[in-house]
């Protein structure tokens, strides 16, 4: 085998090693992306659950306050006072 043939084989081997490393890196990157996507989806689900609970907890007291304020406003006969409230 000539040195030129050996050099060509060595270059091919180096190229195969580079391609193998690039493929392994792409697989690792894809796995990291999948883990990040899963974590993001879990964070969104957690946020939605918290917001749902907060909205539910705030809705009832605010509705009661709104009804009370409406009752108070309807009992005020002086229009200047009603406008300031």
mmCIF file of the N, C-alpha and C atoms, coordinates in Angstrom:
data_MODEL
# 
_entry.id   MODEL 
# 
loop_
_atom_site.group_PDB 
_atom_site.id 
_atom_site.type_symbol 
_atom_site.label_atom_id 
_atom_site.label_alt_id 
_atom_site.label_comp_id 
_atom_site.label_asym_id 
_atom_site.label_entity_id 
_atom_site.label_seq_id 
_atom_site.pdbx_PDB_ins_code 
_atom_site.Cartn_x 
_atom_site.Cartn_y 
_atom_site.Cartn_z 
_atom_site.occupancy 
_atom_site.B_iso_or_equiv 
_atom_site.pdbx_formal_charge 
_atom_site.auth_seq_id 
_atom_site.auth_comp_id 
_atom_site.auth_asym_id 
_atom_site.auth_atom_id 
_atom_site.pdbx_PDB_model_num 
ATOM 1   N N  . UNK A 1 1  ? 0.860   -1.180 0.000  1.00 0.00 ? 1  UNK A N  1 
ATOM 2   C CA . UNK A 1 1  ? 0.000   0.000  0.000  1.00 0.00 ? 1  UNK A CA 1 
ATOM 3   C C  . UNK A 1 1  ? 0.899   1.233  0.000  1.00 0.00 ? 1  UNK A C  1 
ATOM 4   N N  . UNK A 1 2  ? 0.611   2.132  -0.883 1.00 0.00 ? 2  UNK A N  1 
ATOM 5   C CA . UNK A 1 2  ? 1.448   3.318  -0.996 1.00 0.00 ? 2  UNK A CA 1 
ATOM 6   C C  . UNK A 1 2  ? 1.122   4.300  0.117  1.00 0.00 ? 2  UNK A C  1 
ATOM 7   N N  . UNK A 1 3  ? 2.021   5.200  0.325  1.00 0.00 ? 3  UNK A N  1 
ATOM 8   C CA . UNK A 1 3  ? 1.793   6.224  1.371  1.00 0.00 ? 3  UNK A CA 1 
ATOM 9   C C  . UNK A 1 3  ? 0.624   7.127  0.997  1.00 0.00 ? 3  UNK A C  1 
ATOM 10  N N  . UNK A 1 4  ? 0.414   7.299  -0.277 1.00 0.00 ? 4  UNK A N  1 
ATOM 11  C CA . UNK A 1 4  ? -0.736  8.097  -0.735 1.00 0.00 ? 4  UNK A CA 1 
ATOM 12  C C  . UNK A 1 4  ? -2.053  7.392  -0.401 1.00 0.00 ? 4  UNK A C  1 
ATOM 13  N N  . UNK A 1 5  ? -2.095  6.077  -0.606 1.00 0.00 ? 5  UNK A N  1 
ATOM 14  C CA . UNK A 1 5  ? -3.279  5.289  -0.256 1.00 0.00 ? 5  UNK A CA 1 
ATOM 15  C C  . UNK A 1 5  ? -3.509  5.333  1.249  1.00 0.00 ? 5  UNK A C  1 
ATOM 16  N N  . UNK A 1 6  ? -2.424  5.174  1.995  1.00 0.00 ? 6  UNK A N  1 
ATOM 17  C CA . UNK A 1 6  ? -2.525  5.201  3.460  1.00 0.00 ? 6  UNK A CA 1 
ATOM 18  C C  . UNK A 1 6  ? -3.023  6.567  3.931  1.00 0.00 ? 6  UNK A C  1 
ATOM 19  N N  . UNK A 1 7  ? -2.558  7.624  3.302  1.00 0.00 ? 7  UNK A N  1 
ATOM 20  C CA . UNK A 1 7  ? -2.983  8.982  3.635  1.00 0.00 ? 7  UNK A CA 1 
ATOM 21  C C  . UNK A 1 7  ? -4.471  9.167  3.339  1.00 0.00 ? 7  UNK A C  1 
ATOM 22  N N  . UNK A 1 8  ? -4.923  8.630  2.211  1.00 0.00 ? 8  UNK A N  1 
ATOM 23  C CA . UNK A 1 8  ? -6.343  8.724  1.852  1.00 0.00 ? 8  UNK A CA 1 
ATOM 24  C C  . UNK A 1 8  ? -7.206  7.962  2.848  1.00 0.00 ? 8  UNK A C  1 
ATOM 25  N N  . UNK A 1 9  ? -6.738  6.791  3.252  1.00 0.00 ? 9  UNK A N  1 
ATOM 26  C CA . UNK A 1 9  ? -7.476  5.996  4.226  1.00 0.00 ? 9  UNK A CA 1 
ATOM 27  C C  . UNK A 1 9  ? -7.528  6.723  5.564  1.00 0.00 ? 9  UNK A C  1 
ATOM 28  N N  . UNK A 1 10 ? -6.415  7.308  5.974  1.00 0.00 ? 10 UNK A N  1 
ATOM 29  C CA . UNK A 1 10 ? -6.381  8.065  7.230  1.00 0.00 ? 10 UNK A CA 1 
ATOM 30  C C  . UNK A 1 10 ? -7.346  9.246  7.191  1.00 0.00 ? 10 UNK A C  1 
ATOM 31  N N  . UNK A 1 11 ? -7.406  9.926  6.063  1.00 0.00 ? 11 UNK A N  1 
ATOM 32  C CA . UNK A 1 11 ? -8.320  11.071 5.922  1.00 0.00 ? 11 UNK A CA 1 
ATOM 33  C C  . UNK A 1 11 ? -9.768  10.600 5.992  1.00 0.00 ? 11 UNK A C  1 
ATOM 34  N N  . UNK A 1 12 ? -10.070 9.482  5.340  1.00 0.00 ? 12 UNK A N  1 
ATOM 35  C CA . UNK A 1 12 ? -11.424 8.930  5.394  1.00 0.00 ? 12 UNK A CA 1 
ATOM 36  C C  . UNK A 1 12 ? -11.780 8.551  6.831  1.00 0.00 ? 12 UNK A C  1 
ATOM 37  N N  . UNK A 1 13 ? -10.857 7.949  7.539  1.00 0.00 ? 13 UNK A N  1 
ATOM 38  C CA . UNK A 1 13 ? -11.096 7.562  8.933  1.00 0.00 ? 13 UNK A CA 1 
ATOM 39  C C  . UNK A 1 13 ? -11.343 8.801  9.805  1.00 0.00 ? 13 UNK A C  1 
ATOM 40  N N  . UNK A 1 14 ? -10.553 9.831  9.587  1.00 0.00 ? 14 UNK A N  1 
ATOM 41  C CA . UNK A 1 14 ? -10.759 11.078 10.358 1.00 0.00 ? 14 UNK A CA 1 
ATOM 42  C C  . UNK A 1 14 ? -12.130 11.675 10.057 1.00 0.00 ? 14 UNK A C  1 
ATOM 43  N N  . UNK A 1 15 ? -12.533 11.650 8.788  1.00 0.00 ? 15 UNK A N  1 
ATOM 44  C CA . UNK A 1 15 ? -13.841 12.173 8.399  1.00 0.00 ? 15 UNK A CA 1 
ATOM 45  C C  . UNK A 1 15 ? -14.960 11.350 9.042  1.00 0.00 ? 15 UNK A C  1 
ATOM 46  N N  . UNK A 1 16 ? -14.808 10.030 9.065  1.00 0.00 ? 16 UNK A N  1 
ATOM 47  C CA . UNK A 1 16 ? -15.798 9.176  9.713  1.00 0.00 ? 16 UNK A CA 1 
ATOM 48  C C  . UNK A 1 16 ? -15.896 9.474  11.207 1.00 0.00 ? 16 UNK A C  1 
ATOM 49  N N  . UNK A 1 17 ? -14.774 9.708  11.844 1.00 0.00 ? 17 UNK A N  1 
ATOM 50  C CA . UNK A 1 17 ? -14.768 10.049 13.271 1.00 0.00 ? 17 UNK A CA 1 
ATOM 51  C C  . UNK A 1 17 ? -15.461 11.392 13.521 1.00 0.00 ? 17 UNK A C  1 
ATOM 52  N N  . UNK A 1 18 ? -15.212 12.369 12.639 1.00 0.00 ? 18 UNK A N  1 
ATOM 53  C CA . UNK A 1 18 ? -15.886 13.672 12.767 1.00 0.00 ? 18 UNK A CA 1 
ATOM 54  C C  . UNK A 1 18 ? -17.394 13.524 12.596 1.00 0.00 ? 18 UNK A C  1 
ATOM 55  N N  . UNK A 1 19 ? -17.805 12.724 11.613 1.00 0.00 ? 19 UNK A N  1 
ATOM 56  C CA . UNK A 1 19 ? -19.227 12.506 11.387 1.00 0.00 ? 19 UNK A CA 1 
ATOM 57  C C  . UNK A 1 19 ? -19.865 11.771 12.559 1.00 0.00 ? 19 UNK A C  1 
ATOM 58  N N  . UNK A 1 20 ? -19.151 10.802 13.112 1.00 0.00 ? 20 UNK A N  1 
ATOM 59  C CA . UNK A 1 20 ? -19.659 10.069 14.274 1.00 0.00 ? 20 UNK A CA 1 
ATOM 60  C C  . UNK A 1 20 ? -19.821 11.014 15.463 1.00 0.00 ? 20 UNK A C  1 
ATOM 61  N N  . UNK A 1 21 ? -18.836 11.868 15.695 1.00 0.00 ? 21 UNK A N  1 
ATOM 62  C CA . UNK A 1 21 ? -18.917 12.827 16.798 1.00 0.00 ? 21 UNK A CA 1 
ATOM 63  C C  . UNK A 1 21 ? -20.062 13.815 16.577 1.00 0.00 ? 21 UNK A C  1 
ATOM 64  N N  . UNK A 1 22 ? -20.238 14.271 15.342 1.00 0.00 ? 22 UNK A N  1 
ATOM 65  C CA . UNK A 1 22 ? -21.332 15.207 15.034 1.00 0.00 ? 22 UNK A CA 1 
ATOM 66  C C  . UNK A 1 22 ? -22.682 14.534 15.251 1.00 0.00 ? 22 UNK A C  1 
ATOM 67  N N  . UNK A 1 23 ? -22.787 13.260 14.872 1.00 0.00 ? 23 UNK A N  1 
ATOM 68  C CA . UNK A 1 23 ? -24.032 12.517 15.064 1.00 0.00 ? 23 UNK A CA 1 
ATOM 69  C C  . UNK A 1 23 ? -24.332 12.351 16.557 1.00 0.00 ? 23 UNK A C  1 
ATOM 70  N N  . UNK A 1 24 ? -23.321 12.021 17.342 1.00 0.00 ? 24 UNK A N  1 
ATOM 71  C CA . UNK A 1 24 ? -23.509 11.872 18.786 1.00 0.00 ? 24 UNK A CA 1 
ATOM 72  C C  . UNK A 1 24 ? -23.917 13.200 19.425 1.00 0.00 ? 24 UNK A C  1 
ATOM 73  N N  . UNK A 1 25 ? -23.312 14.288 18.955 1.00 0.00 ? 25 UNK A N  1 
ATOM 74  C CA . UNK A 1 25 ? -23.660 15.612 19.485 1.00 0.00 ? 25 UNK A CA 1 
ATOM 75  C C  . UNK A 1 25 ? -25.097 15.970 19.119 1.00 0.00 ? 25 UNK A C  1 
ATOM 76  N N  . UNK A 1 26 ? -25.495 15.645 17.896 1.00 0.00 ? 26 UNK A N  1 
ATOM 77  C CA . UNK A 1 26 ? -26.876 15.923 17.472 1.00 0.00 ? 26 UNK A CA 1 
ATOM 78  C C  . UNK A 1 26 ? -27.861 15.130 18.319 1.00 0.00 ? 26 UNK A C  1 
ATOM 79  N N  . UNK A 1 27 ? -27.545 13.876 18.627 1.00 0.00 ? 27 UNK A N  1 
ATOM 80  C CA . UNK A 1 27 ? -28.417 13.066 19.487 1.00 0.00 ? 27 UNK A CA 1 
ATOM 81  C C  . UNK A 1 27 ? -28.498 13.663 20.887 1.00 0.00 ? 27 UNK A C  1 
ATOM 82  N N  . UNK A 1 28 ? -27.369 14.103 21.425 1.00 0.00 ? 28 UNK A N  1 
ATOM 83  C CA . UNK A 1 28 ? -27.361 14.713 22.756 1.00 0.00 ? 28 UNK A CA 1 
ATOM 84  C C  . UNK A 1 28 ? -28.157 16.014 22.759 1.00 0.00 ? 28 UNK A C  1 
ATOM 85  N N  . UNK A 1 29 ? -28.008 16.811 21.713 1.00 0.00 ? 29 UNK A N  1 
ATOM 86  C CA . UNK A 1 29 ? -28.757 18.067 21.607 1.00 0.00 ? 29 UNK A CA 1 
ATOM 87  C C  . UNK A 1 29 ? -30.259 17.808 21.524 1.00 0.00 ? 29 UNK A C  1 
ATOM 88  N N  . UNK A 1 30 ? -30.645 16.792 20.749 1.00 0.00 ? 30 UNK A N  1 
ATOM 89  C CA . UNK A 1 30 ? -32.064 16.460 20.608 1.00 0.00 ? 30 UNK A CA 1 
ATOM 90  C C  . UNK A 1 30 ? -32.635 15.999 21.950 1.00 0.00 ? 30 UNK A C  1 
ATOM 91  N N  . UNK A 1 31 ? -31.872 15.212 22.683 1.00 0.00 ? 31 UNK A N  1 
ATOM 92  C CA . UNK A 1 31 ? -32.328 14.744 23.995 1.00 0.00 ? 31 UNK A CA 1 
ATOM 93  C C  . UNK A 1 31 ? -32.471 15.918 24.973 1.00 0.00 ? 31 UNK A C  1 
ATOM 94  N N  . UNK A 1 32 ? -31.515 16.833 24.941 1.00 0.00 ? 32 UNK A N  1 
ATOM 95  C CA . UNK A 1 32 ? -31.607 18.010 25.814 1.00 0.00 ? 32 UNK A CA 1 
ATOM 96  C C  . UNK A 1 32 ? -32.816 18.860 25.436 1.00 0.00 ? 32 UNK A C  1 
ATOM 97  N N  . UNK A 1 33 ? -33.065 19.020 24.158 1.00 0.00 ? 33 UNK A N  1 
ATOM 98  C CA . UNK A 1 33 ? -34.239 19.776 23.706 1.00 0.00 ? 33 UNK A CA 1 
ATOM 99  C C  . UNK A 1 33 ? -35.529 19.123 24.181 1.00 0.00 ? 33 UNK A C  1 
ATOM 100 N N  . UNK A 1 34 ? -35.587 17.801 24.117 1.00 0.00 ? 34 UNK A N  1 
ATOM 101 C CA . UNK A 1 34 ? -36.773 17.077 24.573 1.00 0.00 ? 34 UNK A CA 1 
ATOM 102 C C  . UNK A 1 34 ? -36.982 17.280 26.074 1.00 0.00 ? 34 UNK A C  1 
ATOM 103 N N  . UNK A 1 35 ? -35.893 17.201 26.849 1.00 0.00 ? 35 UNK A N  1 
ATOM 104 C CA . UNK A 1 35 ? -36.009 17.412 28.297 1.00 0.00 ? 35 UNK A CA 1 
ATOM 105 C C  . UNK A 1 35 ? -36.459 18.840 28.610 1.00 0.00 ? 35 UNK A C  1 
ATOM 106 N N  . UNK A 1 36 ? -35.914 19.815 27.899 1.00 0.00 ? 36 UNK A N  1 
ATOM 107 C CA . UNK A 1 36 ? -36.305 21.207 28.114 1.00 0.00 ? 36 UNK A CA 1 
ATOM 108 C C  . UNK A 1 36 ? -37.767 21.438 27.750 1.00 0.00 ? 36 UNK A C  1 
ATOM 109 N N  . UNK A 1 37 ? -38.204 20.828 26.650 1.00 0.00 ? 37 UNK A N  1 
ATOM 110 C CA . UNK A 1 37 ? -39.606 20.947 26.233 1.00 0.00 ? 37 UNK A CA 1 
ATOM 111 C C  . UNK A 1 37 ? -40.527 20.343 27.288 1.00 0.00 ? 37 UNK A C  1 
ATOM 112 N N  . UNK A 1 38 ? -40.152 19.177 27.798 1.00 0.00 ? 38 UNK A N  1 
ATOM 113 C CA . UNK A 1 38 ? -40.958 18.538 28.846 1.00 0.00 ? 38 UNK A CA 1 
ATOM 114 C C  . UNK A 1 38 ? -41.024 19.409 30.096 1.00 0.00 ? 38 UNK A C  1 
ATOM 115 N N  . UNK A 1 39 ? -39.889 19.993 30.478 1.00 0.00 ? 39 UNK A N  1 
ATOM 116 C CA . UNK A 1 39 ? -39.859 20.860 31.658 1.00 0.00 ? 39 UNK A CA 1 
ATOM 117 C C  . UNK A 1 39 ? -40.709 22.107 31.441 1.00 0.00 ? 39 UNK A C  1 
ATOM 118 N N  . UNK A 1 40 ? -40.647 22.657 30.248 1.00 0.00 ? 40 UNK A N  1 
ATOM 119 C CA . UNK A 1 40 ? -41.451 23.843 29.936 1.00 0.00 ? 40 UNK A CA 1 
ATOM 120 C C  . UNK A 1 40 ? -42.939 23.516 29.975 1.00 0.00 ? 40 UNK A C  1 
ATOM 121 N N  . UNK A 1 41 ? -43.315 22.377 29.410 1.00 0.00 ? 41 UNK A N  1 
ATOM 122 C CA . UNK A 1 41 ? -44.722 21.988 29.436 1.00 0.00 ? 41 UNK A CA 1 
ATOM 123 C C  . UNK A 1 41 ? -45.203 21.768 30.868 1.00 0.00 ? 41 UNK A C  1 
ATOM 124 N N  . UNK A 1 42 ? -44.374 21.186 31.711 1.00 0.00 ? 42 UNK A N  1 
ATOM 125 C CA . UNK A 1 42 ? -44.739 20.990 33.118 1.00 0.00 ? 42 UNK A CA 1 
ATOM 126 C C  . UNK A 1 42 ? -44.876 22.340 33.828 1.00 0.00 ? 42 UNK A C  1 
ATOM 127 N N  . UNK A 1 43 ? -43.986 23.273 33.527 1.00 0.00 ? 43 UNK A N  1 
ATOM 128 C CA . UNK A 1 43 ? -44.065 24.606 34.134 1.00 0.00 ? 43 UNK A CA 1 
ATOM 129 C C  . UNK A 1 43 ? -45.355 25.311 33.719 1.00 0.00 ? 43 UNK A C  1 
ATOM 130 N N  . UNK A 1 44 ? -45.739 25.169 32.467 1.00 0.00 ? 44 UNK A N  1 
ATOM 131 C CA . UNK A 1 44 ? -46.978 25.787 31.985 1.00 0.00 ? 44 UNK A CA 1 
ATOM 132 C C  . UNK A 1 44 ? -48.189 25.164 32.685 1.00 0.00 ? 44 UNK A C  1 
ATOM 133 N N  . UNK A 1 45 ? -48.169 23.821 32.831 1.00 0.00 ? 45 UNK A N  1 
ATOM 134 C CA . UNK A 1 45 ? -49.277 23.159 33.540 1.00 0.00 ? 45 UNK A CA 1 
ATOM 135 C C  . UNK A 1 45 ? -49.356 23.634 34.992 1.00 0.00 ? 45 UNK A C  1 
ATOM 136 N N  . UNK A 1 46 ? -48.214 23.769 35.645 1.00 0.00 ? 46 UNK A N  1 
ATOM 137 C CA . UNK A 1 46 ? -48.190 24.242 37.038 1.00 0.00 ? 46 UNK A CA 1 
ATOM 138 C C  . UNK A 1 46 ? -48.699 25.674 37.133 1.00 0.00 ? 46 UNK A C  1 
ATOM 139 N N  . UNK A 1 47 ? -48.263 26.523 36.217 1.00 0.00 ? 47 UNK A N  1 
ATOM 140 C CA . UNK A 1 47 ? -48.718 27.910 36.210 1.00 0.00 ? 47 UNK A CA 1 
ATOM 141 C C  . UNK A 1 47 ? -50.234 27.977 36.022 1.00 0.00 ? 47 UNK A C  1 
ATOM 142 N N  . UNK A 1 48 ? -50.743 27.184 35.086 1.00 0.00 ? 48 UNK A N  1 
ATOM 143 C CA . UNK A 1 48 ? -52.184 27.188 34.833 1.00 0.00 ? 48 UNK A CA 1 
ATOM 144 C C  . UNK A 1 48 ? -52.963 26.717 36.057 1.00 0.00 ? 48 UNK A C  1 
ATOM 145 N N  . UNK A 1 49 ? -52.429 25.716 36.753 1.00 0.00 ? 49 UNK A N  1 
ATOM 146 C CA . UNK A 1 49 ? -53.111 25.222 37.955 1.00 0.00 ? 49 UNK A CA 1 
ATOM 147 C C  . UNK A 1 49 ? -53.133 26.294 39.046 1.00 0.00 ? 49 UNK A C  1 
ATOM 148 N N  . UNK A 1 50 ? -52.021 26.992 39.225 1.00 0.00 ? 50 UNK A N  1 
ATOM 149 C CA . UNK A 1 50 ? -51.964 28.058 40.231 1.00 0.00 ? 50 UNK A CA 1 
ATOM 150 C C  . UNK A 1 50 ? -52.914 29.192 39.863 1.00 0.00 ? 50 UNK A C  1 
ATOM 151 N N  . UNK A 1 51 ? -52.883 29.610 38.609 1.00 0.00 ? 51 UNK A N  1 
ATOM 152 C CA . UNK A 1 51 ? -53.769 30.699 38.183 1.00 0.00 ? 51 UNK A CA 1 
ATOM 153 C C  . UNK A 1 51 ? -55.235 30.309 38.322 1.00 0.00 ? 51 UNK A C  1 
ATOM 154 N N  . UNK A 1 52 ? -55.546 29.080 38.020 1.00 0.00 ? 52 UNK A N  1 
ATOM 155 C CA . UNK A 1 52 ? -56.917 28.617 38.169 1.00 0.00 ? 52 UNK A CA 1 
ATOM 156 C C  . UNK A 1 52 ? -57.361 28.690 39.633 1.00 0.00 ? 52 UNK A C  1 
ATOM 157 N N  . UNK A 1 53 ? -56.494 28.267 40.537 1.00 0.00 ? 53 UNK A N  1 
ATOM 158 C CA . UNK A 1 53 ? -56.823 28.316 41.961 1.00 0.00 ? 53 UNK A CA 1 
ATOM 159 C C  . UNK A 1 53 ? -56.957 29.760 42.445 1.00 0.00 ? 53 UNK A C  1 
ATOM 160 N N  . UNK A 1 54 ? -56.058 30.631 41.987 1.00 0.00 ? 54 UNK A N  1 
ATOM 161 C CA . UNK A 1 54 ? -56.107 32.039 42.403 1.00 0.00 ? 54 UNK A CA 1 
ATOM 162 C C  . UNK A 1 54 ? -57.388 32.693 41.892 1.00 0.00 ? 54 UNK A C  1 
ATOM 163 N N  . UNK A 1 55 ? -57.712 32.451 40.633 1.00 0.00 ? 55 UNK A N  1 
ATOM 164 C CA . UNK A 1 55 ? -58.929 33.041 40.059 1.00 0.00 ? 55 UNK A CA 1 
ATOM 165 C C  . UNK A 1 55 ? -60.153 32.563 40.830 1.00 0.00 ? 55 UNK A C  1 
ATOM 166 N N  . UNK A 1 56 ? -60.183 31.282 41.132 1.00 0.00 ? 56 UNK A N  1 
ATOM 167 C CA . UNK A 1 56 ? -61.328 30.738 41.872 1.00 0.00 ? 56 UNK A CA 1 
ATOM 168 C C  . UNK A 1 56 ? -61.420 31.363 43.255 1.00 0.00 ? 56 UNK A C  1 
ATOM 169 N N  . UNK A 1 57 ? -60.279 31.480 43.949 1.00 0.00 ? 57 UNK A N  1 
ATOM 170 C CA . UNK A 1 57 ? -60.272 32.043 45.301 1.00 0.00 ? 57 UNK A CA 1 
ATOM 171 C C  . UNK A 1 57 ? -60.632 33.526 45.311 1.00 0.00 ? 57 UNK A C  1 
ATOM 172 N N  . UNK A 1 58 ? -60.280 34.246 44.249 1.00 0.00 ? 58 UNK A N  1 
ATOM 173 C CA . UNK A 1 58 ? -60.572 35.681 44.202 1.00 0.00 ? 58 UNK A CA 1 
ATOM 174 C C  . UNK A 1 58 ? -61.978 35.967 43.677 1.00 0.00 ? 58 UNK A C  1 
ATOM 175 N N  . UNK A 1 59 ? -62.496 35.104 42.863 1.00 0.00 ? 59 UNK A N  1 
ATOM 176 C CA . UNK A 1 59 ? -63.783 35.365 42.218 1.00 0.00 ? 59 UNK A CA 1 
ATOM 177 C C  . UNK A 1 59 ? -64.896 35.542 43.257 1.00 0.00 ? 59 UNK A C  1 
ATOM 178 N N  . UNK A 1 60 ? -65.004 34.659 44.212 1.00 0.00 ? 60 UNK A N  1 
ATOM 179 C CA . UNK A 1 60 ? -66.097 34.726 45.186 1.00 0.00 ? 60 UNK A CA 1 
ATOM 180 C C  . UNK A 1 60 ? -66.054 35.991 46.040 1.00 0.00 ? 60 UNK A C  1 
ATOM 181 N N  . UNK A 1 61 ? -64.928 36.331 46.663 1.00 0.00 ? 61 UNK A N  1 
ATOM 182 C CA . UNK A 1 61 ? -64.911 37.572 47.456 1.00 0.00 ? 61 UNK A CA 1 
ATOM 183 C C  . UNK A 1 61 ? -65.162 38.823 46.606 1.00 0.00 ? 61 UNK A C  1 
ATOM 184 N N  . UNK A 1 62 ? -64.616 38.858 45.412 1.00 0.00 ? 62 UNK A N  1 
ATOM 185 C CA . UNK A 1 62 ? -64.821 40.034 44.565 1.00 0.00 ? 62 UNK A CA 1 
ATOM 186 C C  . UNK A 1 62 ? -66.278 40.159 44.146 1.00 0.00 ? 62 UNK A C  1 
ATOM 187 N N  . UNK A 1 63 ? -66.936 39.048 43.911 1.00 0.00 ? 63 UNK A N  1 
ATOM 188 C CA . UNK A 1 63 ? -68.354 39.083 43.557 1.00 0.00 ? 63 UNK A CA 1 
ATOM 189 C C  . UNK A 1 63 ? -69.170 39.637 44.731 1.00 0.00 ? 63 UNK A C  1 
ATOM 190 N N  . UNK A 1 64 ? -68.851 39.201 45.932 1.00 0.00 ? 64 UNK A N  1 
ATOM 191 C CA . UNK A 1 64 ? -69.558 39.686 47.122 1.00 0.00 ? 64 UNK A CA 1 
ATOM 192 C C  . UNK A 1 64 ? -69.317 41.180 47.314 1.00 0.00 ? 64 UNK A C  1 
ATOM 193 N N  . UNK A 1 65 ? -68.082 41.623 47.120 1.00 0.00 ? 65 UNK A N  1 
ATOM 194 C CA . UNK A 1 65 ? -67.755 43.048 47.248 1.00 0.00 ? 65 UNK A CA 1 
ATOM 195 C C  . UNK A 1 65 ? -68.513 43.852 46.192 1.00 0.00 ? 65 UNK A C  1 
ATOM 196 N N  . UNK A 1 66 ? -68.567 43.328 44.981 1.00 0.00 ? 66 UNK A N  1 
ATOM 197 C CA . UNK A 1 66 ? -69.287 44.010 43.906 1.00 0.00 ? 66 UNK A CA 1 
ATOM 198 C C  . UNK A 1 66 ? -70.778 44.144 44.233 1.00 0.00 ? 66 UNK A C  1 
ATOM 199 N N  . UNK A 1 67 ? -71.363 43.074 44.742 1.00 0.00 ? 67 UNK A N  1 
ATOM 200 C CA . UNK A 1 67 ? -72.780 43.139 45.116 1.00 0.00 ? 67 UNK A CA 1 
ATOM 201 C C  . UNK A 1 67 ? -73.019 44.148 46.234 1.00 0.00 ? 67 UNK A C  1 
ATOM 202 N N  . UNK A 1 68 ? -72.119 44.147 47.229 1.00 0.00 ? 68 UNK A N  1 
ATOM 203 C CA . UNK A 1 68 ? -72.259 45.085 48.343 1.00 0.00 ? 68 UNK A CA 1 
ATOM 204 C C  . UNK A 1 68 ? -72.112 46.524 47.856 1.00 0.00 ? 68 UNK A C  1 
ATOM 205 N N  . UNK A 1 69 ? -71.142 46.755 46.980 1.00 0.00 ? 69 UNK A N  1 
ATOM 206 C CA . UNK A 1 69 ? -70.943 48.106 46.453 1.00 0.00 ? 69 UNK A CA 1 
ATOM 207 C C  . UNK A 1 69 ? -72.166 48.546 45.643 1.00 0.00 ? 69 UNK A C  1 
ATOM 208 N N  . UNK A 1 70 ? -72.722 47.645 44.861 1.00 0.00 ? 70 UNK A N  1 
ATOM 209 C CA . UNK A 1 70 ? -73.929 47.978 44.091 1.00 0.00 ? 70 UNK A CA 1 
ATOM 210 C C  . UNK A 1 70 ? -75.097 48.303 44.996 1.00 0.00 ? 70 UNK A C  1 
ATOM 211 N N  . UNK A 1 71 ? -75.243 47.552 46.070 1.00 0.00 ? 71 UNK A N  1 
ATOM 212 C CA . UNK A 1 71 ? -76.317 47.811 47.026 1.00 0.00 ? 71 UNK A CA 1 
ATOM 213 C C  . UNK A 1 71 ? -76.133 49.168 47.682 1.00 0.00 ? 71 UNK A C  1 
ATOM 214 N N  . UNK A 1 72 ? -74.884 49.463 48.073 1.00 0.00 ? 72 UNK A N  1 
ATOM 215 C CA . UNK A 1 72 ? -74.610 50.762 48.701 1.00 0.00 ? 72 UNK A CA 1 
ATOM 216 C C  . UNK A 1 72 ? -74.883 51.901 47.728 1.00 0.00 ? 72 UNK A C  1 
ATOM 217 N N  . UNK A 1 73 ? -74.444 51.735 46.485 1.00 0.00 ? 73 UNK A N  1 
ATOM 218 C CA . UNK A 1 73 ? -74.667 52.804 45.503 1.00 0.00 ? 73 UNK A CA 1 
ATOM 219 C C  . UNK A 1 73 ? -76.147 53.011 45.230 1.00 0.00 ? 73 UNK A C  1 
ATOM 220 N N  . UNK A 1 74 ? -76.906 51.954 45.209 1.00 0.00 ? 74 UNK A N  1 
ATOM 221 C CA . UNK A 1 74 ? -78.333 52.097 44.935 1.00 0.00 ? 74 UNK A CA 1 
ATOM 222 C C  . UNK A 1 74 ? -79.065 52.766 46.102 1.00 0.00 ? 74 UNK A C  1 
ATOM 223 N N  . UNK A 1 75 ? -78.477 52.700 47.294 1.00 0.00 ? 75 UNK A N  1 
ATOM 224 C CA . UNK A 1 75 ? -79.131 53.321 48.454 1.00 0.00 ? 75 UNK A CA 1 
ATOM 225 C C  . UNK A 1 75 ? -78.749 54.795 48.607 1.00 0.00 ? 75 UNK A C  1 
ATOM 226 N N  . UNK A 1 76 ? -77.736 55.255 47.874 1.00 0.00 ? 76 UNK A N  1 
ATOM 227 C CA . UNK A 1 76 ? -77.315 56.656 47.959 1.00 0.00 ? 76 UNK A CA 1 
ATOM 228 C C  . UNK A 1 76 ? -78.183 57.464 47.005 1.00 0.00 ? 76 UNK A C  1 
ATOM 229 N N  . UNK A 1 77 ? -78.837 58.485 47.565 1.00 0.00 ? 77 UNK A N  1 
ATOM 230 C CA . UNK A 1 77 ? -79.740 59.273 46.725 1.00 0.00 ? 77 UNK A CA 1 
ATOM 231 C C  . UNK A 1 77 ? -79.063 60.527 46.174 1.00 0.00 ? 77 UNK A C  1 
ATOM 232 N N  . UNK A 1 78 ? -78.046 61.018 46.828 1.00 0.00 ? 78 UNK A N  1 
ATOM 233 C CA . UNK A 1 78 ? -77.362 62.235 46.383 1.00 0.00 ? 78 UNK A CA 1 
ATOM 234 C C  . UNK A 1 78 ? -76.465 61.890 45.187 1.00 0.00 ? 78 UNK A C  1 
ATOM 235 N N  . UNK A 1 79 ? -76.737 62.501 44.026 1.00 0.00 ? 79 UNK A N  1 
ATOM 236 C CA . UNK A 1 79 ? -76.007 62.171 42.797 1.00 0.00 ? 79 UNK A CA 1 
ATOM 237 C C  . UNK A 1 79 ? -74.544 62.596 42.875 1.00 0.00 ? 79 UNK A C  1 
ATOM 238 N N  . UNK A 1 80 ? -74.209 63.661 43.628 1.00 0.00 ? 80 UNK A N  1 
ATOM 239 C CA . UNK A 1 80 ? -72.806 64.075 43.725 1.00 0.00 ? 80 UNK A CA 1 
ATOM 240 C C  . UNK A 1 80 ? -71.985 63.033 44.490 1.00 0.00 ? 80 UNK A C  1 
ATOM 241 N N  . UNK A 1 81 ? -72.603 62.402 45.476 1.00 0.00 ? 81 UNK A N  1 
ATOM 242 C CA . UNK A 1 81 ? -71.913 61.356 46.224 1.00 0.00 ? 81 UNK A CA 1 
ATOM 243 C C  . UNK A 1 81 ? -71.756 60.116 45.332 1.00 0.00 ? 81 UNK A C  1 
ATOM 244 N N  . UNK A 1 82 ? -72.782 59.781 44.579 1.00 0.00 ? 82 UNK A N  1 
ATOM 245 C CA . UNK A 1 82 ? -72.719 58.605 43.705 1.00 0.00 ? 82 UNK A CA 1 
ATOM 246 C C  . UNK A 1 82 ? -71.601 58.762 42.673 1.00 0.00 ? 82 UNK A C  1 
ATOM 247 N N  . UNK A 1 83 ? -71.441 59.980 42.120 1.00 0.00 ? 83 UNK A N  1 
ATOM 248 C CA . UNK A 1 83 ? -70.392 60.193 41.127 1.00 0.00 ? 83 UNK A CA 1 
ATOM 249 C C  . UNK A 1 83 ? -69.020 60.050 41.751 1.00 0.00 ? 83 UNK A C  1 
ATOM 250 N N  . UNK A 1 84 ? -68.835 60.463 42.990 1.00 0.00 ? 84 UNK A N  1 
ATOM 251 C CA . UNK A 1 84 ? -67.520 60.380 43.607 1.00 0.00 ? 84 UNK A CA 1 
ATOM 252 C C  . UNK A 1 84 ? -67.155 58.957 43.991 1.00 0.00 ? 84 UNK A C  1 
ATOM 253 N N  . UNK A 1 85 ? -68.169 58.104 44.157 1.00 0.00 ? 85 UNK A N  1 
ATOM 254 C CA . UNK A 1 85 ? -67.894 56.718 44.497 1.00 0.00 ? 85 UNK A CA 1 
ATOM 255 C C  . UNK A 1 85 ? -67.649 55.978 43.230 1.00 0.00 ? 85 UNK A C  1 
# 
